[in-house]
Amino acid sequence: MFDLKGKVAIVTGSSMGIGSAAALYLAKCGADIAVNYRTHDNEARALASEIEKLGQKALVVQCDVSSFDEASKMVEQVIAEMGHLDILVNNAGINRDGVIWKMTEQMWDLVLDTDLKGYFNFTRAAAPHFREQKSGKIVNVTSINGLRGKFGQANYSAAKAGIVGLTKAVAKELGKYKVNVNAVAPGMILTDMMSDLPEDIKQKAVAETVLGRLGTPEDVGSVIAFLCSDQSCQITGEVIKIDGGQYI
């Protein structure tokens, strides 16, 4: 485990999946967690209970990440109620799959507004605080599909590719203020959302890996925790693939 005692983290979309695993891992490392959710209230409160059992503080905040105003208000609320902010993990995301000739404007806008604009909204809200205190860690959850593209996911791939550009630009802008900005790019991860996928699709993803297994949310959470720790102080602007070699 990494030492994050005394740190306060926001993890967007943390009621389920990778976000939940990341929040728990950070809490196990000693961080207090602001749990963000949009619709999964019960899951968010269950996560908060687990965090508190670890001896850490948990603040549950309902917030639509695609709203600039709601994101700003959540950051201010966290700082007001938890004292400060040290870590931002941008994770909240949705998918609305379809081939490009069948994709509607609504499908495109919903995904881009959540999966890309949501990251901007929270980064924009947190950046002045990190800049003023001359410290901070931002970890953005992208995807290998943002690096290679994915059939039927033009909107999702575009958003995740945009996160890579956002990560690198903000790393350059905030670097002189001792703020590290990195991204993780998971391959197929065995989240609840993936459980309904047909077995043949899962096996095809396994076959793409060189390690012969799909990742777990905890595999991603541990790397996020590393990037939020002092051990990663010389790493910024990077995109770390967590895919068992699926991309290569």
TAGIKA-V843159 format. One record per backbone hydrogen bond with DSSP energy under -0.5 kcal/mol. CO is the residue of the C=O (numbers start at 1). NH is the residue of the N-H. E is the energy in kcal/mol with one decimal. If there is no record, write none. Layout:
co:nh:e
CO:NH:E
CO:NH:E
//
This chain:
co:nh:e
2:4:-0.9
4:7:-2.1
7:32:-2.8
8:86:-2.5
8:87:-2.1
9:34:-3.2
10:89:-3.1
11:14:-0.7
11:36:-1.4
13:16:-0.5
16:19:-0.7
16:20:-1.4
17:21:-2.2
18:22:-2.7
19:23:-2.5
20:24:-2.4
21:25:-2.3
22:26:-2.6
23:27:-2.1
24:28:-2.5
25:29:-1.3
26:31:-2.3
27:30:-1.7
29:4:-2.9
30:6:-1.0
32:9:-2.8
33:35:-0.7
33:59:-2.2
34:11:-1.9
34:36:-0.5
35:61:-3.1
36:14:-1.8
36:15:-0.6
37:63:-2.7
39:41:-1.6
40:44:-2.0
41:45:-2.3
42:46:-2.0
43:47:-2.1
44:48:-2.2
45:49:-1.9
46:50:-1.8
47:51:-2.4
48:52:-2.4
49:53:-1.8
50:54:-0.9
51:54:-0.7
51:56:-1.8
52:55:-1.6
57:33:-2.4
59:35:-2.6
59:61:-0.5
61:37:-1.6
63:65:-0.8
64:67:-2.2
66:68:-0.6
67:71:-2.3
68:72:-2.1
69:73:-2.4
70:74:-2.2
71:75:-2.2
72:76:-2.1
73:77:-2.4
74:78:-2.7
75:79:-2.1
76:80:-2.4
77:81:-2.8
78:82:-2.8
79:83:-1.3
86:137:-2.0
87:10:-2.4
88:90:-0.6
88:139:-2.6
89:12:-2.5
89:91:-0.8
90:141:-2.7
98:154:-0.5
99:102:-2.1
99:103:-1.1
104:108:-2.0
105:109:-2.9
106:110:-2.7
107:111:-1.5
108:112:-2.5
109:113:-2.8
110:114:-1.6
111:115:-3.1
112:116:-1.5
112:117:-2.7
113:118:-0.6
116:120:-1.9
117:121:-3.0
118:122:-1.9
119:123:-2.3
120:124:-3.2
121:125:-1.6
122:126:-2.3
123:127:-2.5
124:128:-0.6
126:129:-0.7
126:130:-2.2
127:131:-2.8
128:132:-2.1
129:133:-2.3
130:134:-1.0
130:135:-1.6
136:180:-2.1
137:88:-2.7
138:182:-2.5
139:90:-2.0
140:142:-0.9
140:184:-2.3
142:186:-0.6
143:146:-1.6
144:147:-1.0
144:148:-1.9
145:149:-1.3
150:153:-2.2
152:98:-2.6
153:157:-3.2
154:158:-2.1
155:159:-2.3
156:160:-2.7
157:161:-2.3
158:162:-2.2
159:163:-1.6
160:164:-1.0
161:165:-1.5
162:166:-2.6
163:167:-2.8
164:168:-2.1
165:169:-2.4
166:170:-2.7
167:171:-2.1
168:172:-1.6
169:173:-2.0
170:174:-2.6
171:175:-1.1
174:177:-1.6
174:179:-1.4
175:178:-2.0
178:136:-0.8
178:180:-0.5
180:138:-2.8
181:237:-3.5
182:140:-2.5
183:240:-2.7
184:142:-2.9
184:186:-0.5
185:242:-2.0
186:144:-2.2
188:215:-1.5
189:191:-2.2
191:194:-0.7
191:195:-0.8
192:195:-0.8
194:197:-1.8
198:201:-0.8
198:202:-1.6
199:203:-2.5
200:204:-1.8
201:205:-1.9
202:206:-2.4
203:207:-2.3
204:208:-1.1
205:209:-0.9
206:209:-1.0
215:190:-3.0
216:219:-0.7
216:220:-1.2
217:221:-2.7
218:222:-2.2
219:223:-0.9
220:224:-2.3
221:225:-2.3
222:226:-1.9
223:227:-2.3
224:228:-1.1
226:229:-1.5
229:232:-1.4
230:233:-1.7
232:235:-2.3
234:236:-0.5
238:183:-2.6
239:241:-0.6
240:185:-3.0
242:187:-2.0
243:246:-1.4
244:210:-2.5
244:211:-1.6
//
